[in-house]
Amino acid sequence: MKRFGRSGLVVIWVAWLGFTPAMAALADACAGPAWQTFELTLETGTRTEMAGPFYYRQQRGTETTIAWPPFFSRCTNPALEAREDNYLYPLLSYNVYGKEYHWQFAQMLNFAGGSYPEDGDARRFTIYPLYFQQRSTNADENYTAVVPFYGHIKHRLMLNDVYFVMFPFYAETRKKGYVTDNYLYPFVSLRQGDHLEGWKAWPLAGHEHKEITWTTNGFGEVTTVPGHDKFFALWPIYHKTATGLGSENPEYSEGAIPFYTQSRSPERDETSVLWPFFSWIDDRQKHYHEWQGPWPLVVFTRGEGKHTSRVWPVFSESANAKQESDSYLWPLYQYRGFHSDLVASERHRVMFYLYESTVEHNLAKGTEKRRLDMWPFFTWHRDEHGSTRLQVFAPIEPALNEQRGVNRNWSPLWSVWRAEDNATNGHSSRSLLWNLYRSESTATTKKSSLLFGLFQYMHAGDTDRWHCFYGLDFNLSKQVNTPVQ
């Protein structure tokens, strides 16, 4: 036995993997973890699993998924011109939708192409944050940037335009008609455009002023574009600002941190002492008064628009017309609720993801969805039609729920028990240890297999059939007595 060793066991296992698919074809494609083909329970389609959790192929309508968990998965849908590849998700991915594509490695190396609203047909290449490149059918939208030496970037980084030389020594940014010249970013800058001008020598001082202007909207109506005036000295110690000038709700604020800050407007007043620990708020727009001290540990809010009582971490209760948020002995227990005319939801948590229960109500349709997680033991779902799915174990699904890459590349590895029930057609299935035991049932049939298909059972109509050791068949049919003529 010692001479035979592990290599001999590997040879037997490889031979078994090659042998059992052939046997499966002769035995209704039931060979347990080696090979299993079956109809999907919750959807219309088929699935083939092989080598335990390390290979599967699924066909669902026009969508085909092939995967070798955890290394690779590919989902294609020709009807939508869509394709999604994941390698060791989320390390590397390649996505295609119509003419658009995106390839990324660790969110640092990116290739992308397609049609963009600002750039036309374009191809982008990024080595974040060192290199940015775009080539477009619109030559004016081409750019190249090599950080920190020299570059020009358009419609990226939440800005319309970025130009820099030996960053951070000099950079020019444009956004919404405003131009900012930065020197030794973020310390010195000049800003101008659209009746605005300002300067900053951070942290010593800075000032920015925008005049009140007017514009004509799409209905031909003249509307006010508010102005503002901002100043700071020895940031963050002193600031004085006036925003919303020319509007119905101008706001004036001033502060000498940490001694005090105050903000005044027609809709809201706020005063803080030893900021941010002790504050008083009078919100006339939302109809509530709030006292904080010391924030965020102690907060009390009273009024029509909001009600809060918090002595953290002992308890916290907060609610307004649409939302409710409670916790007791945080993070031992947390509750979140939301309600509107169309939808409502509730979420209960114990120790973050140790236990979580979520209910979503569609008030317009009168349906609900439920999800229950207990980390790392299981995750359970019930959809709006009443169909359910249970998975045991679930070490990352509670924290990353509804992530397709997780479901395709990782969940098969630890799904030692799967139970699915279709409330629409009555179909159900159970799988233990990657189909070492599997059972399926419909309104008229039942099938089960055990130990790589060595033992199989099928019930259909009045017939019970046993198939054992890939060769022995036993048919047990109910006898029907026919009356003598």
Kinemage of the C-alpha trace (Angstrom):
@kinemage 1
@onewidth
@group {chain A} dominant
@subgroup {mainchain}
@vectorlist {calphas} color= white
{ca met a 1} P 0.000 0.000 0.000
{ca lys a 2} L 2.836 2.364 0.787
{ca arg a 3} L 4.457 1.595 -2.549
{ca phe a 4} L 1.196 2.336 -4.315
{ca gly a 5} L 1.063 5.772 -2.620
{ca arg a 6} L -0.727 8.932 -3.583
{ca ser a 7} L 0.238 8.752 -7.262
{ca gly a 8} L -1.743 5.531 -7.611
{ca leu a 9} L -4.796 7.155 -6.050
{ca val a 10} L -4.501 10.045 -8.486
{ca val a 11} L -4.387 7.616 -11.423
{ca ile a 12} L -7.537 5.873 -10.169
{ca trp a 13} L -9.324 9.205 -9.704
{ca val a 14} L -8.395 10.430 -13.209
{ca ala a 15} L -9.500 7.127 -14.681
{ca trp a 16} L -12.761 7.412 -12.764
{ca leu a 17} L -13.390 10.903 -14.147
{ca gly a 18} L -12.871 9.562 -17.639
{ca phe a 19} L -15.038 6.508 -17.031
{ca thr a 20} L -18.023 7.983 -15.259
{ca pro a 21} L -19.155 10.398 -18.024
{ca ala a 22} L -19.459 7.446 -20.354
{ca met a 23} L -21.420 5.547 -17.722
{ca ala a 24} L -23.507 8.649 -17.075
{ca ala a 25} L -24.612 8.691 -20.696
{ca leu a 26} L -25.908 5.144 -20.180
{ca ala a 27} L -27.507 5.964 -16.867
{ca asp a 28} L -29.491 9.154 -17.463
{ca ala a 29} L -26.358 11.311 -17.039
{ca cys a 30} L -26.163 10.702 -13.266
{ca ala a 31} L -22.642 10.208 -11.944
{ca gly a 32} L -22.708 12.479 -8.937
{ca pro a 33} L -19.727 14.788 -8.411
{ca ala a 34} L -17.998 13.248 -11.451
{ca trp a 35} L -20.737 14.139 -13.932
{ca gln a 36} L -24.330 15.288 -13.625
{ca thr a 37} L -26.752 16.815 -16.110
{ca phe a 38} L -30.107 18.135 -14.929
{ca glu a 39} L -32.900 20.628 -15.596
{ca leu a 40} L -32.788 23.921 -13.736
{ca thr a 41} L -35.324 24.132 -10.934
{ca leu a 42} L -36.037 27.845 -10.624
{ca glu a 43} L -35.626 28.709 -14.305
{ca thr a 44} L -35.994 27.115 -17.725
{ca gly a 45} L -32.733 25.557 -18.843
{ca thr a 46} L -30.159 22.839 -18.196
{ca arg a 47} L -26.940 22.550 -16.237
{ca thr a 48} L -24.037 20.101 -16.397
{ca glu a 49} L -21.599 19.795 -13.481
{ca met a 50} L -18.374 17.789 -13.530
{ca ala a 51} L -15.440 17.153 -11.194
{ca gly a 52} L -17.355 18.279 -8.128
{ca pro a 53} L -17.428 22.081 -7.904
{ca phe a 54} L -14.683 22.667 -10.480
{ca tyr a 55} L -16.638 22.732 -13.737
{ca tyr a 56} L -20.162 23.523 -14.881
{ca arg a 57} L -22.013 24.556 -18.015
{ca gln a 58} L -25.434 26.182 -17.818
{ca gln a 59} L -27.888 27.027 -20.589
{ca arg a 60} L -30.692 29.417 -19.688
{ca gly a 61} L -32.661 30.695 -22.667
{ca thr a 62} L -30.178 32.485 -24.931
{ca glu a 63} L -27.649 32.810 -22.085
{ca thr a 64} L -24.794 30.307 -21.753
{ca thr a 65} L -22.434 30.133 -18.777
{ca ile a 66} L -19.279 28.020 -18.671
{ca ala a 67} L -17.067 28.070 -15.559
{ca trp a 68} L -14.066 26.433 -13.911
{ca pro a 69} L -14.477 27.807 -10.358
{ca pro a 70} L -12.715 29.723 -8.964
{ca phe a 71} L -10.403 30.383 -11.899
{ca phe a 72} L -12.664 31.326 -14.785
{ca ser a 73} L -16.263 31.906 -15.829
{ca arg a 74} L -17.782 33.097 -19.092
{ca cys a 75} L -21.377 34.179 -19.612
{ca thr a 76} L -22.550 34.941 -23.160
{ca asn a 77} L -25.908 36.112 -24.483
{ca pro a 78} L -25.955 36.552 -28.288
{ca ala a 79} L -29.461 38.043 -28.163
{ca leu a 80} L -28.107 40.968 -26.133
{ca glu a 81} L -24.667 40.975 -27.797
{ca ala a 82} L -23.254 40.570 -24.278
{ca arg a 83} L -20.323 38.651 -22.868
{ca glu a 84} L -18.789 38.631 -19.395
{ca asp a 85} L -15.509 36.865 -18.496
{ca asn a 86} L -14.126 36.686 -14.958
{ca tyr a 87} L -10.716 35.329 -13.972
{ca leu a 88} L -10.272 34.799 -10.225
{ca tyr a 89} L -13.054 37.334 -9.729
{ca pro a 90} L -12.634 40.241 -9.136
{ca leu a 91} L -8.959 40.173 -10.122
{ca leu a 92} L -9.423 40.215 -13.903
{ca ser a 93} L -12.528 40.702 -16.044
{ca tyr a 94} L -13.547 41.297 -19.655
{ca asn a 95} L -17.029 42.594 -20.498
{ca val a 96} L -18.693 43.233 -23.857
{ca tyr a 97} L -22.066 44.840 -24.486
{ca gly a 98} L -22.835 45.579 -28.108
{ca lys a 99} L -19.917 47.613 -29.463
{ca glu a 100} L -18.627 48.552 -26.020
{ca tyr a 101} L -15.978 46.526 -24.173
{ca his a 102} L -13.994 46.817 -20.952
{ca trp a 103} L -11.014 44.791 -19.735
{ca gln a 104} L -9.455 45.333 -16.287
{ca phe a 105} L -6.809 43.803 -14.071
{ca ala a 106} L -6.965 44.652 -10.352
{ca gln a 107} L -8.758 47.902 -11.295
{ca met a 108} L -5.325 49.290 -12.200
{ca leu a 109} L -4.790 48.069 -15.763
{ca asn a 110} L -7.758 48.920 -18.021
{ca phe a 111} L -8.666 48.666 -21.714
{ca ala a 112} L -12.023 50.041 -22.827
{ca gly a 113} L -13.686 50.980 -26.069
{ca gly a 114} L -17.013 51.920 -27.568
{ca ser a 115} L -19.180 54.959 -28.064
{ca tyr a 116} L -19.088 57.670 -25.387
{ca pro a 117} L -21.391 60.719 -25.215
{ca glu a 118} L -18.488 63.177 -25.027
{ca asp a 119} L -15.873 61.391 -27.150
{ca gly a 120} L -17.627 59.511 -29.973
{ca asp a 121} L -16.133 56.100 -30.831
{ca ala a 122} L -13.038 55.797 -28.664
{ca arg a 123} L -10.509 53.367 -27.190
{ca arg a 124} L -9.071 53.922 -23.727
{ca phe a 125} L -6.020 52.424 -22.034
{ca thr a 126} L -5.173 53.110 -18.399
{ca ile a 127} L -2.457 52.031 -15.969
{ca tyr a 128} L -3.964 53.683 -12.946
{ca pro a 129} L -2.736 56.124 -11.693
{ca leu a 130} L 0.352 56.381 -13.926
{ca tyr a 131} L -0.786 56.352 -17.541
{ca phe a 132} L -3.976 57.522 -19.340
{ca gln a 133} L -4.593 57.265 -23.076
{ca gln a 134} L -7.554 57.697 -25.441
{ca arg a 135} L -7.825 57.413 -29.210
{ca ser a 136} L -11.101 58.572 -30.759
{ca thr a 137} L -12.732 59.080 -34.134
{ca asn a 138} L -12.965 62.685 -32.969
{ca ala a 139} L -9.302 63.745 -33.048
{ca asp a 140} L -10.009 66.606 -30.645
{ca glu a 141} L -10.786 64.050 -27.940
{ca asn a 142} L -7.451 62.194 -28.193
{ca tyr a 143} L -5.183 62.478 -25.163
{ca thr a 144} L -2.132 60.943 -23.488
{ca ala a 145} L -0.933 61.453 -19.928
{ca val a 146} L 2.132 60.064 -18.158
{ca val a 147} L 1.923 60.837 -14.452
{ca pro a 148} L 3.685 62.772 -12.973
{ca phe a 149} L 5.610 64.131 -15.971
{ca tyr a 150} L 3.194 65.491 -18.548
{ca gly a 151} L -0.307 64.882 -19.817
{ca his a 152} L -3.782 65.852 -20.886
{ca ile a 153} L -6.915 63.952 -19.780
{ca lys a 154} L -10.505 64.600 -20.900
{ca his a 155} L -13.795 63.563 -19.287
{ca arg a 156} L -12.143 61.464 -16.597
{ca leu a 157} L -11.681 61.689 -12.834
{ca met a 158} L -15.022 63.571 -12.505
{ca leu a 159} L -13.531 66.512 -14.446
{ca asn a 160} L -14.078 67.851 -17.957
{ca asp a 161} L -10.405 68.441 -18.619
{ca val a 162} L -7.024 68.000 -16.850
{ca tyr a 163} L -3.654 69.283 -18.067
{ca phe a 164} L -0.478 68.919 -15.995
{ca val a 165} L 3.290 69.295 -16.149
{ca met a 166} L 5.492 67.660 -13.482
{ca phe a 167} L 2.512 67.106 -11.214
{ca pro a 168} L 2.032 68.265 -8.457
{ca phe a 169} L 4.041 71.349 -9.486
{ca tyr a 170} L 1.440 72.439 -12.049
{ca ala a 171} L -2.028 71.205 -13.065
{ca glu a 172} L -4.951 72.911 -14.786
{ca thr a 173} L -8.459 71.490 -14.372
{ca arg a 174} L -11.766 72.439 -15.981
{ca lys a 175} L -15.241 71.603 -14.705
{ca lys a 176} L -18.598 73.186 -15.531
{ca gly a 177} L -16.949 76.225 -17.114
{ca tyr a 178} L -14.551 76.862 -14.207
{ca val a 179} L -10.769 76.772 -14.694
{ca thr a 180} L -8.436 76.073 -11.762
{ca asp a 181} L -4.666 76.498 -12.014
{ca asn a 182} L -2.892 74.509 -9.295
{ca tyr a 183} L 0.693 75.108 -8.204
{ca leu a 184} L 2.264 72.594 -5.826
{ca tyr a 185} L -1.139 70.913 -5.620
{ca pro a 186} L -3.080 71.165 -3.328
{ca phe a 187} L -1.370 74.139 -1.694
{ca val a 188} L -1.664 77.049 -4.181
{ca ser a 189} L -4.370 77.624 -6.788
{ca leu a 190} L -6.142 80.296 -8.860
{ca arg a 191} L -9.737 79.764 -10.040
{ca gln a 192} L -11.852 81.699 -12.525
{ca gly a 193} L -14.712 81.482 -15.001
{ca asp a 194} L -18.457 82.241 -15.315
{ca his a 195} L -18.347 85.379 -13.112
{ca leu a 196} L -16.187 83.550 -10.564
{ca glu a 197} L -12.686 84.224 -9.294
{ca gly a 198} L -10.716 82.918 -6.358
{ca trp a 199} L -7.338 82.042 -4.944
{ca lys a 200} L -5.936 79.701 -2.314
{ca ala a 201} L -2.645 79.506 -0.397
{ca trp a 202} L -3.498 76.495 1.721
{ca pro a 203} L -3.491 76.289 4.732
{ca leu a 204} L -2.770 80.008 5.249
{ca ala a 205} L -5.721 81.662 3.504
{ca gly a 206} L -8.104 81.491 0.561
{ca his a 207} L -10.958 83.440 -0.992
{ca glu a 208} L -13.521 82.746 -3.731
{ca his a 209} L -16.317 84.970 -5.012
{ca lys a 210} L -19.054 84.241 -7.546
{ca glu a 211} L -21.504 86.911 -8.645
{ca ile a 212} L -25.239 86.368 -8.948
{ca thr a 213} L -26.168 85.652 -12.579
{ca trp a 214} L -29.278 84.799 -14.559
{ca thr a 215} L -30.042 82.273 -17.287
{ca thr a 216} L -32.973 81.256 -19.459
{ca asn a 217} L -34.228 77.688 -19.063
{ca gly a 218} L -35.781 75.417 -21.677
{ca phe a 219} L -39.232 76.947 -21.105
{ca gly a 220} L -37.984 80.469 -21.868
{ca glu a 221} L -38.104 81.468 -18.211
{ca val a 222} L -35.365 83.577 -16.617
{ca thr a 223} L -33.922 81.838 -13.538
{ca thr a 224} L -31.356 82.939 -10.981
{ca val a 225} L -27.968 81.248 -10.714
{ca pro a 226} L -26.957 81.819 -7.063
{ca gly a 227} L -23.648 83.365 -6.129
{ca his a 228} L -21.349 82.768 -3.164
{ca asp a 229} L -18.490 84.253 -1.193
{ca lys a 230} L -16.018 82.029 0.707
{ca phe a 231} L -12.990 82.824 2.843
{ca phe a 232} L -10.738 80.762 5.125
{ca ala a 233} L -7.629 81.505 7.201
{ca leu a 234} L -5.320 78.999 8.882
{ca trp a 235} L -7.527 76.186 7.619
{ca pro a 236} L -9.450 74.588 9.266
{ca ile a 237} L -9.386 77.104 12.116
{ca tyr a 238} L -11.333 80.030 10.622
{ca his a 239} L -13.853 80.222 7.797
{ca lys a 240} L -16.597 82.597 6.694
{ca thr a 241} L -18.948 81.743 3.831
{ca ala a 242} L -22.105 82.981 2.180
{ca thr a 243} L -23.769 80.598 -0.263
{ca gly a 244} L -27.012 80.614 -2.206
{ca leu a 245} L -26.811 84.395 -2.677
{ca gly a 246} L -29.726 85.636 -4.757
{ca ser a 247} L -31.809 82.529 -4.004
{ca glu a 248} L -34.719 82.148 -1.599
{ca asn a 249} L -32.456 80.376 0.895
{ca pro a 250} L -29.106 82.181 1.271
{ca glu a 251} L -26.916 80.635 3.973
{ca tyr a 252} L -24.286 82.447 6.040
{ca ser a 253} L -21.784 80.535 8.159
{ca glu a 254} L -18.740 81.406 10.225
{ca gly a 255} L -16.481 79.413 12.494
{ca ala a 256} L -13.344 79.431 14.595
{ca ile a 257} L -12.696 75.713 15.031
{ca pro a 258} L -12.740 74.109 17.523
{ca phe a 259} L -14.260 76.914 19.606
{ca tyr a 260} L -17.476 77.527 17.702
{ca thr a 261} L -19.231 77.449 14.305
{ca gln a 262} L -22.570 78.854 13.294
{ca ser a 263} L -24.763 78.735 10.207
{ca arg a 264} L -27.879 80.818 9.524
{ca ser a 265} L -30.421 80.617 6.697
{ca pro a 266} L -34.179 81.083 6.329
{ca glu a 267} L -34.616 77.296 6.434
{ca arg a 268} L -32.006 76.168 8.963
{ca asp a 269} L -29.907 77.436 11.884
{ca glu a 270} L -26.996 75.516 13.417
{ca thr a 271} L -24.604 76.425 16.226
{ca ser a 272} L -21.675 74.323 17.468
{ca val a 273} L -19.391 74.735 20.480
{ca leu a 274} L -16.159 72.751 20.680
{ca trp a 275} L -16.978 71.600 17.148
{ca pro a 276} L -18.036 68.950 16.242
{ca phe a 277} L -19.007 67.656 19.677
{ca phe a 278} L -21.770 69.997 20.906
{ca ser a 279} L -24.348 71.376 18.452
{ca trp a 280} L -27.870 72.738 18.296
{ca ile a 281} L -29.924 72.621 15.065
{ca asp a 282} L -33.228 74.232 14.175
{ca asp a 283} L -34.324 72.893 10.773
{ca arg a 284} L -37.463 74.782 9.785
{ca gln a 285} L -37.677 73.186 6.351
{ca lys a 286} L -37.731 69.616 7.707
{ca his a 287} L -39.512 70.604 10.939
{ca tyr a 288} L -37.251 69.362 13.712
{ca his a 289} L -34.892 70.511 16.475
{ca glu a 290} L -31.707 68.571 17.266
{ca trp a 291} L -29.232 68.581 20.157
{ca gln a 292} L -25.848 66.863 19.843
{ca gly a 293} L -23.481 66.442 22.721
{ca pro a 294} L -21.022 64.914 22.485
{ca trp a 295} L -21.568 64.039 18.801
{ca pro a 296} L -21.834 61.358 17.496
{ca leu a 297} L -22.369 59.535 20.794
{ca val a 298} L -25.370 61.497 22.106
{ca val a 299} L -28.036 62.942 19.774
{ca phe a 300} L -31.663 63.884 20.455
{ca thr a 301} L -34.008 65.134 17.723
{ca arg a 302} L -37.636 66.143 18.075
{ca gly a 303} L -40.137 67.380 15.498
{ca glu a 304} L -42.551 66.391 12.753
{ca gly a 305} L -39.787 65.713 10.251
{ca lys a 306} L -37.476 63.591 12.404
{ca his a 307} L -37.294 61.835 15.751
{ca thr a 308} L -33.973 60.590 17.129
{ca ser a 309} L -32.799 59.330 20.511
{ca arg a 310} L -29.194 58.121 20.610
{ca val a 311} L -26.829 57.198 23.413
{ca trp a 312} L -24.303 55.207 21.433
{ca pro a 313} L -23.504 52.324 21.614
{ca val a 314} L -26.246 51.520 24.153
{ca phe a 315} L -29.167 52.456 21.900
{ca ser a 316} L -30.137 54.588 18.915
{ca glu a 317} L -33.612 55.177 17.485
{ca ser a 318} L -34.176 57.491 14.521
{ca ala a 319} L -37.144 57.898 12.169
{ca asn a 320} L -38.704 60.286 9.681
{ca ala a 321} L -41.663 60.036 7.324
{ca lys a 322} L -39.997 57.393 5.108
{ca gln a 323} L -37.045 55.879 6.976
{ca glu a 324} L -36.277 54.294 10.334
{ca ser a 325} L -32.882 53.337 11.755
{ca asp a 326} L -32.408 51.647 15.143
{ca ser a 327} L -29.558 49.913 16.964
{ca tyr a 328} L -29.130 48.402 20.417
{ca leu a 329} L -25.743 47.582 21.903
{ca trp a 330} L -24.234 48.388 18.503
{ca pro a 331} L -23.190 46.322 16.588
{ca leu a 332} L -25.137 43.608 18.393
{ca tyr a 333} L -28.438 44.564 16.730
{ca gln a 334} L -29.286 46.973 13.882
{ca tyr a 335} L -32.521 47.713 12.042
{ca arg a 336} L -33.184 49.687 8.847
{ca gly a 337} L -36.612 50.385 7.382
{ca phe a 338} L -37.893 52.297 4.345
{ca his a 339} L -41.438 53.029 3.192
{ca ser a 340} L -42.889 54.862 0.205
{ca asp a 341} L -46.091 54.669 -1.808
{ca leu a 342} L -44.634 51.984 -4.091
{ca val a 343} L -42.087 49.987 -2.069
{ca ala a 344} L -41.185 49.138 1.512
{ca ser a 345} L -38.211 47.279 2.978
{ca glu a 346} L -36.908 46.066 6.335
{ca arg a 347} L -33.472 44.815 7.322
{ca his a 348} L -32.457 43.263 10.646
{ca arg a 349} L -28.801 42.590 11.481
{ca val a 350} L -27.002 40.938 14.373
{ca met a 351} L -23.253 41.562 14.603
{ca phe a 352} L -23.072 42.966 11.066
{ca tyr a 353} L -23.321 39.882 8.815
{ca leu a 354} L -23.490 37.174 11.472
{ca tyr a 355} L -27.259 37.228 10.987
{ca glu a 356} L -29.210 39.321 8.491
{ca ser a 357} L -32.859 39.274 7.437
{ca thr a 358} L -34.138 41.460 4.579
{ca val a 359} L -37.708 41.849 3.303
{ca glu a 360} L -38.669 43.924 0.263
{ca his a 361} L -42.354 44.666 -0.425
{ca asn a 362} L -43.689 45.752 -3.800
{ca leu a 363} L -46.808 47.570 -2.643
{ca ala a 364} L -48.047 48.194 -6.183
{ca lys a 365} L -47.999 44.479 -7.077
{ca gly a 366} L -48.668 43.107 -3.591
{ca thr a 367} L -45.571 40.867 -3.664
{ca glu a 368} L -42.507 40.518 -1.465
{ca lys a 369} L -38.948 39.167 -1.586
{ca arg a 370} L -37.044 37.793 1.393
{ca arg a 371} L -33.422 37.012 2.108
{ca leu a 372} L -31.933 35.373 5.180
{ca asp a 373} L -28.186 35.026 5.874
{ca met a 374} L -26.281 33.504 8.772
{ca trp a 375} L -22.562 33.874 8.207
{ca pro a 376} L -20.812 31.632 7.288
{ca phe a 377} L -23.393 28.854 7.462
{ca phe a 378} L -26.090 29.605 4.892
{ca thr a 379} L -27.909 32.045 2.640
{ca trp a 380} L -31.604 31.685 1.783
{ca his a 381} L -33.714 33.586 -0.775
{ca arg a 382} L -37.403 33.736 -1.617
{ca asp a 383} L -38.399 35.683 -4.731
{ca glu a 384} L -41.582 37.621 -5.438
{ca his a 385} L -43.243 34.457 -6.823
{ca gly a 386} L -42.558 32.424 -3.661
{ca ser a 387} L -39.728 30.289 -5.093
{ca thr a 388} L -36.882 29.612 -2.624
{ca arg a 389} L -33.196 28.705 -2.702
{ca leu a 390} L -30.987 27.583 0.208
{ca gln a 391} L -27.184 27.358 0.064
{ca val a 392} L -24.920 25.878 2.759
{ca phe a 393} L -22.157 27.236 3.288
{ca ala a 394} L -21.913 30.978 2.456
{ca pro a 395} L -18.654 32.566 3.711
{ca ile a 396} L -18.741 35.718 1.522
{ca glu a 397} L -22.269 35.873 0.041
{ca pro a 398} L -23.818 37.740 3.029
{ca ala a 399} L -21.396 40.636 2.556
{ca leu a 400} L -21.374 40.571 -1.272
{ca asn a 401} L -24.939 39.574 -2.065
{ca glu a 402} L -26.173 39.603 -5.661
{ca gln a 403} L -22.614 39.765 -7.036
{ca arg a 404} L -22.700 37.708 -10.237
{ca gly a 405} L -18.950 37.116 -10.174
{ca val a 406} L -19.186 35.670 -6.660
{ca asn a 407} L -22.107 33.424 -7.624
{ca arg a 408} L -20.352 32.118 -10.733
{ca asn a 409} L -16.727 31.800 -9.620
{ca trp a 410} L -16.812 31.174 -5.882
{ca ser a 411} L -20.176 29.955 -4.589
{ca pro a 412} L -19.931 26.498 -6.254
{ca leu a 413} L -16.778 25.716 -4.222
{ca trp a 414} L -18.479 25.697 -0.817
{ca ser a 415} L -22.123 24.989 -1.724
{ca val a 416} L -22.141 21.584 -0.029
{ca trp a 417} L -25.951 21.639 0.202
{ca arg a 418} L -28.360 23.239 -2.261
{ca ala a 419} L -32.141 23.182 -1.987
{ca glu a 420} L -34.417 24.843 -4.534
{ca asp a 421} L -38.229 24.965 -4.714
{ca asn a 422} L -40.177 26.489 -7.587
{ca ala a 423} L -43.516 27.799 -6.324
{ca thr a 424} L -44.824 28.354 -9.860
{ca asn a 425} L -44.623 24.797 -11.237
{ca gly a 426} L -43.947 22.749 -8.094
{ca his a 427} L -40.485 21.577 -9.171
{ca ser a 428} L -37.855 21.034 -6.463
{ca ser a 429} L -34.271 19.778 -6.173
{ca arg a 430} L -31.742 18.874 -3.476
{ca ser a 431} L -27.986 18.410 -3.811
{ca leu a 432} L -25.475 17.262 -1.175
{ca leu a 433} L -21.705 17.370 -1.644
{ca trp a 434} L -21.813 18.466 -5.272
{ca asn a 435} L -24.379 15.848 -6.306
{ca leu a 436} L -22.945 12.939 -4.346
{ca tyr a 437} L -26.613 12.761 -3.422
{ca arg a 438} L -29.151 14.493 -5.650
{ca ser a 439} L -32.928 14.424 -5.871
{ca glu a 440} L -35.381 16.152 -8.196
{ca ser a 441} L -39.164 16.139 -8.268
{ca thr a 442} L -41.993 17.520 -10.392
{ca ala a 443} L -45.736 17.155 -10.106
{ca thr a 444} L -45.555 13.692 -11.761
{ca thr a 445} L -41.969 12.425 -11.357
{ca lys a 446} L -39.262 11.925 -8.773
{ca lys a 447} L -35.578 11.172 -9.405
{ca ser a 448} L -32.665 10.626 -7.055
{ca ser a 449} L -29.081 9.391 -7.305
{ca leu a 450} L -26.428 8.464 -4.738
{ca leu a 451} L -22.693 7.703 -4.715
{ca phe a 452} L -21.695 8.730 -8.259
{ca gly a 453} L -24.912 7.264 -9.652
{ca leu a 454} L -24.303 3.780 -8.245
{ca phe a 455} L -27.820 3.919 -6.874
{ca gln a 456} L -30.558 5.670 -8.855
{ca tyr a 457} L -34.284 5.810 -8.334
{ca met a 458} L -37.065 7.138 -10.543
{ca his a 459} L -40.782 7.367 -9.983
{ca ala a 460} L -43.108 8.214 -12.874
{ca gly a 461} L -46.816 7.527 -12.890
{ca asp a 462} L -47.363 3.972 -11.621
{ca thr a 463} L -43.750 2.910 -12.174
{ca asp a 464} L -40.888 2.820 -9.660
{ca arg a 465} L -37.488 2.090 -11.163
{ca trp a 466} L -34.170 1.316 -9.437
{ca his a 467} L -30.902 1.383 -11.369
{ca cys a 468} L -27.884 0.053 -9.432
{ca phe a 469} L -24.186 -0.374 -10.213
{ca tyr a 470} L -24.689 0.985 -13.754
{ca gly a 471} L -26.260 -2.250 -14.914
{ca leu a 472} L -28.925 -3.676 -12.652
{ca asp a 473} L -32.495 -2.479 -13.268
{ca phe a 474} L -35.507 -3.145 -11.103
{ca asn a 475} L -38.943 -2.027 -12.288
{ca leu a 476} L -41.653 -2.025 -9.655
{ca ser a 477} L -44.979 -1.313 -11.360
{ca lys a 478} L -48.292 -1.187 -9.547
{ca gln a 479} L -50.568 -3.993 -10.648
{ca val a 480} L -53.974 -2.996 -11.965
{ca asn a 481} L -56.698 -5.639 -11.613
{ca thr a 482} L -58.825 -5.934 -14.758
{ca pro a 483} L -62.337 -7.267 -14.197
{ca val a 484} L -63.128 -10.587 -15.902
{ca gln a 485} L -65.496 -10.289 -18.850
